[in-house]
Amino acid sequence: MGIINAGTAVGAVVAPPLIAIVLTQVNWFGLAPWRWVFFLTGALGLLWTLWWWRCYFVPENANQLLEKQVEPKISLAELLRHRET
């Protein structure tokens, strides 16, 4: 979770200068620069997805964890009666 949260913070810091560079420097194929921001961020998202898909592996004990799921001991209605919920 720490890596995920750090990634969002880094993205929030790195993205604005990169967007500014794209808006001021990119004018490819006669398209407006703001459109390239969407194309490039979408392409980065797809590349990230492809990398994750290739590198992700299912943990060895995943089936055991699924089999050991415990039924909740409290009903949903009872849970929603609690103020904290």
Buried (B, 14 or more C-beta within 10 A) or exposed (E): EEEEEEEEEEEEEEEEEBBEEBBEEBEEEEEEBEEBBEEBBEEEEEEEEEEEEEEEEEEEEEEEEEEEEEEEEEEEEEEEEEEEE
